[in-house]
Amino acid sequence: MNKITQKLGLLVLGSLITLQSCTTKAPTKTPEKIQIETSMVKAMQWQEQHEKFGKGPTDWTNGAYYTGVMRAHMATKNPLFEKAMVDMGRRLNWKTHDRYFHADDIAISAAYIYLKKLGNKEVDLGPTDAWINDHLNKPHDWKEGKGNSEQKMLWWWCDALFMAPPVLVNYATLKNDNTYLDEMDTYYQQTYAYLFDKEEKLFYRDNRFFIKGESSDKLEPNGKKVFWSRGNGWVLAGLALILDDMPKNYKHRPFYENLYKTMAARIKELQPQDGLWRTSLLNPEGFEHGEASGSGFYTFALAWGVNQGLLPKETNKPVVEKAWKSLANCQQSNGMVGWVQTIGFDPKPADKDSWFNFGTGAFLLAGSEIIKMK
């Protein structure tokens, strides 16, 4: 993005903030919150000018990014965020990605459903309807172990718990049909039973990291189990999104609240002194600098819990404030969010210039809850 475009964007933001301050529905904008919102807009504007996907613009990387844009709009009511989602939906013809059996490929629909709930009549949920029906009801090899030979299950990797379940919960509330909640719960419980380590209170990324007492077991250099930061960030942020939309009286809600609180407490105690979680949760000494995507997801989820009254404010607010301060330092002056580990499934280093759209999404998610804290 050139300097002229950046300045114009900030001028537009200033005008919008002034306009919103005159309406009763807009959130109150203190100078500190205006600064946070400005950082969020800059991150989005930079990302919109620098596309990079894993498999294409409807894939999970873009789905995670626009989930951040969605929550940014939800928190600020800034029309720039809404416009970005609408423009994206038009470009992609409101399509999902093309693997109906794979949880990653519905993440992009979170923004579509949100816009539909806002009353946008342009949104076409036809592709989302078809994907969800096929994913939940159609027999296929994936459910029989094609994706993971050791376990016949739909969601065998922990990232999936961010990609599909929040969309299904949101879809269930849109349709006013708890059948989708029940289906989501069935598959979620399978993944929880398979990947959650009750001793460490963390999720393995997948079964490659199980400890079987064999020479092939993967361990950190310090001898501890491998728990990937972004992997657990996917889960904890996903839980916050699930609980935010799940009806209070839903019969299985206590399970999700208890799991959220358990993981939140564990992540809180694993926070390094500088505020940013390393890519390896149990081997932080192996990495000199923190990583932005996992840290962004944790900051969002913990701040959400404080804002919802699910986590004690006295002990958790300092954690998220420290995290946000360090996370904000990962953003460069042009808006780019650096220190993002690239696509992966295990702990790897990042640097100040490494970025990906899901890292920007995590940053926006974090800002969306920090801006709401009193």
Rosetta blueprint (number, residue, H / E / L):
1 M L
2 N L
3 K H
4 I H
5 T H
6 Q H
7 K H
8 L H
9 G H
10 L H
11 L H
12 V H
13 L H
14 G H
15 S H
16 L H
17 I H
18 T H
19 L H
20 Q H
21 S L
22 C L
23 T L
24 T L
25 K L
26 A L
27 P L
28 T L
29 K L
30 T L
31 P H
32 E H
33 K H
34 I H
35 Q H
36 I H
37 E H
38 T H
39 S H
40 M H
41 V H
42 K H
43 A H
44 M H
45 Q H
46 W H
47 Q H
48 E H
49 Q L
50 H L
51 E L
52 K L
53 F L
54 G L
55 K L
56 G L
57 P L
58 T L
59 D L
60 W H
61 T H
62 N H
63 G H
64 A H
65 Y H
66 Y H
67 T H
68 G H
69 V H
70 M H
71 R H
72 A H
73 H H
74 M H
75 A H
76 T H
77 K L
78 N L
79 P H
80 L H
81 F H
82 E H
83 K H
84 A H
85 M H
86 V H
87 D H
88 M H
89 G H
90 R H
91 R H
92 L H
93 N L
94 W L
95 K L
96 T L
97 H L
98 D L
99 R L
100 Y L
101 F L
102 H L
103 A H
104 D H
105 D H
106 I H
107 A L
108 I L
109 S H
110 A H
111 A H
112 Y H
113 I H
114 Y H
115 L H
116 K H
117 K H
118 L H
119 G L
120 N L
121 K L
122 E L
123 V L
124 D L
125 L L
126 G H
127 P H
128 T H
129 D H
130 A H
131 W H
132 I H
133 N H
134 D H
135 H H
136 L H
137 N H
138 K L
139 P L
140 H L
141 D H
142 W H
143 K H
144 E H
145 G L
146 K L
147 G L
148 N L
149 S L
150 E L
151 Q L
152 K L
153 M L
154 L L
155 W L
156 W L
157 W L
158 C L
159 D L
160 A H
161 L H
162 F H
163 M H
164 A L
165 P H
166 P H
167 V H
168 L H
169 V H
170 N H
171 Y H
172 A H
173 T H
174 L H
175 K H
176 N L
177 D L
178 N L
179 T H
180 Y H
181 L H
182 D H
183 E H
184 M H
185 D H
186 T H
187 Y H
188 Y H
189 Q H
190 Q H
191 T H
192 Y H
193 A H
194 Y H
195 L H
196 F E
197 D E
198 K L
199 E L
200 E L
201 K L
202 L E
203 F E
204 Y L
205 R L
206 D L
207 N H
208 R H
209 F H
210 F L
211 I L
212 K L
213 G L
214 E L
215 S L
216 S L
217 D L
218 K L
219 L E
220 E L
221 P L
222 N L
223 G L
224 K L
225 K E
226 V L
227 F L
228 W E
229 S H
230 R H
231 G H
232 N H
233 G H
234 W H
235 V H
236 L H
237 A H
238 G H
239 L H
240 A H
241 L H
242 I H
243 L H
244 D H
245 D H
246 M L
247 P L
248 K L
249 N L
250 Y L
251 K L
252 H L
253 R H
254 P H
255 F H
256 Y H
257 E H
258 N H
259 L H
260 Y H
261 K H
262 T H
263 M H
264 A H
265 A H
266 R H
267 I H
268 K H
269 E H
270 L L
271 Q L
272 P L
273 Q L
274 D L
275 G L
276 L L
277 W L
278 R L
279 T L
280 S E
281 L L
282 L L
283 N L
284 P H
285 E H
286 G H
287 F L
288 E L
289 H L
290 G L
291 E L
292 A H
293 S H
294 G H
295 S H
296 G H
297 F H
298 Y H
299 T H
300 F H
301 A H
302 L H
303 A H
304 W H
305 G H
306 V H
307 N H
308 Q H
309 G L
310 L L
311 L L
312 P L
313 K H
314 E H
315 T H
316 N H
317 K H
318 P H
319 V H
320 V H
321 E H
322 K H
323 A H
324 W H
325 K H
326 S H
327 L H
328 A H
329 N L
330 C L
331 Q E
332 Q L
333 S L
334 N L
335 G L
336 M L
337 V E
338 G L
339 W L
340 V L
341 Q L
342 T L
343 I L
344 G L
345 F L
346 D L
347 P L
348 K L
349 P L
350 A L
351 D L
352 K L
353 D L
354 S L
355 W L
356 F L
357 N H
358 F H
359 G H
360 T H
361 G H
362 A H
363 F H
364 L H
365 L H
366 A H
367 G H
368 S H
369 E H
370 I H
371 I L
372 K L
373 M L
374 K L
